[in-house]
Amino acid sequence: MVQRHPTSAAAIAALLSAALLAACTTPGGAGGLDARSVQIQRSAHGVAHIEAANLESLAYGVAYAHAEDNACQTANQLITVRGERSRWFGAEARGLFGLRPLPNALIDTFVRAHMDDAALARAFVAASADTQALARGYVAGWNRFLRDQASQLPAPCAAQPWLRPMTLADYLRLNELSMVQAGVAALADAVVAAQPPQAGAALPAPVSLADATAALREEVVLDPPIGSNGWAFGAEVTRNGAGVLLGNPHFPWYGINRFWQMHLTIPGELDVMGAAIGHGGLVQIGFNRDVAWTHTVSTGKRFTLHELKLAPGNPRAYLVDGQSEAMTPRTVRYEVRAADGSLSTREHTVWVTRWGPVLVMPRAGLNWTATQAYAIQDANTLNMRYGDSWLAFNRAKNLADLRAGLAKLGIPWVNTVAADRHGDAMVADVSVVPDVDAAQLERCAPSKPAAALFRAAGLPVLDGSRSDCSWRRDPTSPVPGLTPIERMPIVQRRDWVQNSNDSFWLSNPATPLAGISPMVGPVGTPQRLRTRAGILEIGERLAARDGIAPDGKVGPAEVQAMLFLNRNHAARIVLDDLLAGCANGSAGPLSDASRDGCAALKGWDRRNNPESRGAHLFREWWRQAKDIAGVWRVPFNPADAVRTPAGLKLDDAAVRAKVFEALDKAVATVRAAGFALDAPLAQVQFKRMNAANGGGNVPVHGGDEFEGVLNKVETQGVPTLPKSGYDVNYGSSYLQTVTFDARGPVAQAILAYGQASQPDSPFAFDQLKTFAAKQWPTLPFHAEDVARQRVGAVKRLVRD
């Protein structure tokens, strides 16, 4: 067996201990706090306001306060990154890994194979002093919480044998997994499944691009369920002449990707408020006195696949420039707990190349045969630059400072949308993307199927048998192999910019972008309905045609109203044609079910508000109808990408038949679930509360991704309307609008599911009724506002 890491555990511990000792020299800061003091206050809904004299103490307070709301969530994630899920919960039980539930045995295998503690320790020692201070503080803060609250922990993790202090190595693993969750970790099952072919094994069957695309979508590599809307408005269109920002991430309402709100202050140095996922100790989406920003999941590729030409007669070796290189077996061991509590040991081997681990995904045509295999190279592996990038955001005075933070190439897989008090607006996809341009993708495509896989599913495949197909190493890039900021898309304007998870192409349609590597995103392709809806509604607002305000200006109130109008864009572009088809008797009689469906949809207001009747019927019909071949009456036109495709091609008899067959099925689905066809959405779509949170159902407004409702909410894991209704578990999460006045930022925000993941907490889903009522609480940012709105006592800690 080949051991996973050549560096000894003692050597790793010594390396990390040396970094930890640097804590002794942490300087103090301004204000009345000494270097080791932390002050934590809470305002309405448990929003945490944390003040300290330096970064290390600040992170200490962040970890402590976050644990007060999410101790068991963090403890569970620590088991995941230690590769111990099977030991404590059994091999076959499933755990949440990134955005998907996977068997514990698979998670443990991948984690133990991927996590290289020695490499992480070396990267940490080479990281900035600020990054090191944040890490030290966070680890110490979590451990202090465990000591203080050991006898008062929530039931799911109280007195559990697996609850133990966090080490610095654990912390590095937590953040490593956050960085790679949009890349190699999303393909964890494909990596674990890769094993050398048996002698005489039959060649795999040919695959279709449609099936390959479906497989990648199921792996959440293609069209991941997370998304966002980000809008920024500049002085030319805002009511007060300052920037106005909307941040509307669409993330899970459960698990490690939940946002948590915080306000961080180092007197005279840092004053920033917003929210974050994970355990980084900084605000990731938020604002300070001068700048506000948000993120949207970008189209950039975080990895490349490399098609390997295997050495003749040896499927465990591959050729590079004609020379044979042996794959490296990484054999990992993990413990498994049986139902009777006994433990046994399992082992599994993952195979690694110079490009990264081998993977197989037969449905996508990625197989390991006697002559060919595939490996994945992830650009976010060992990304410890994220702390410096977000710290630059937290400290920024203007958009130029944000650009400087972006230039560090630490933002892992999101766009940045921002506005500042000077009235500038910006959108940038400066994230971690391998430096591979269009010419190299063509030159290094190893086969026609590989090239087709990129065109159809966006999966980049390079020729792994040639060293000249490696990522470009531009000397201007701070990270060799990654695309530098100078060749990434940035749009800065004084009117507006937007992103809703399509590429940079139509950031503002007045100046469409081109000439960027397709690894960053495509141009000239159909846009998702949310993108189209946002651009159209921004245009209607500026033309004063939306009924929100008589002038064409933008302020926070207008932006909030635009988002919560809950217009259904799919209905906007197809429902008139459907209803015309309902009324057109000359095209043939309708079934009773279709007639009933037409009547219900005729009375729908085409919105996804709680009182909207029939929205659920439209959803179930459009879920099927959108995929009918040739369904569009007006095909996509790149010159009119915001308005096309559109309409239903009902003059085609075959299309018409399938459209009304889909309506028949939708009617049957709704009735089988026990709902009226014209039931108000409030009866069908909600969040079911547990007894600790008051019980009952809280109606949730908004719509599904494929409907093009800007306020995206979904019930992931439910393919159609069930008898239990749409119990929302995904979508609008931390919502913020920000502008600036003479004092500084003016911000309203909602965290739809509340601060706490612990179900018996008073802060679990306590903001959901605020969200349901379309109310936007104003956040207390200035010290006097925080003091006036403080809830409970001030907590003061002294760091170890």
Buried (B, 14 or more C-beta within 10 A) or exposed (E): EEEBBEBEEEBBBEBBEEBBEBBEEBEBBEBEBBBBBBBBBBBBBBBBBBBBBBBBBBBBBBBBBBBBBBBBBBBBBBBBBBBBBBBBBBBEBBBBBBBBEBBBBBBBBBBBBBBBBBBBBBBBEEBBEBBBBBBBBBBBBBBBBBEEBEEEBBEBBBEBEBBBEBBBBBBBBBBBBBBBBBBBBBBBBBBBBBBBBEEEEEEBEEBEBEEBBBBBBEBBBBBBBBBBBBBBBBBBBBBBBBBBBBBBBBBBBBBBBBBBBBBBBBBEBBBBBBBBBBBBBBBBBBBBBBBBBBBBBBBBBBBBBBBBBBBEEEBBBBBBEEEEBEBBEBBBBBBBBEEEEEEEEBEBBBBBBBBBBBBBBBBBBBBBBBEBBBBBBBBBBBBBBBBBBBBBBBBBBBBEBBBBBBBBBBBBBBBBBBBBBBBBBBBBBBBBBBBBBEEBBEEBBBEEBBBBBBEBBBBBBBBBBBEEBBBBEBEEBEBEBBBBBEBBBBBBBBBBBBBBBBBBBBBBBEEBBEEBBBBBBBBEEBBBBBBBBBBBBBBBBBEEEBEBBEEBBBBBBBBBBBBBBBBBBBBBBBBEBBBEBBEEEEBEEBEEBBBBBBBBBBEBBBBBBBEBBBBBBBBBBBBBBBEBEEBBBBEBEEEEBBEBBBBBBBEBEEBBBBBBBBBBBBBEBBBEBEBBBBBBBBBBBBBBBEEEBEEEBBBBBBBBBBBBBBBBBBBBEEEBBBEEBBBBBBBBBBBBBBBBEEEBBBBBBBBBBBBBBBBEBEBBBBBBBBBBEBEBBEBBBEEEBBEEBBEEEEBEBEBE
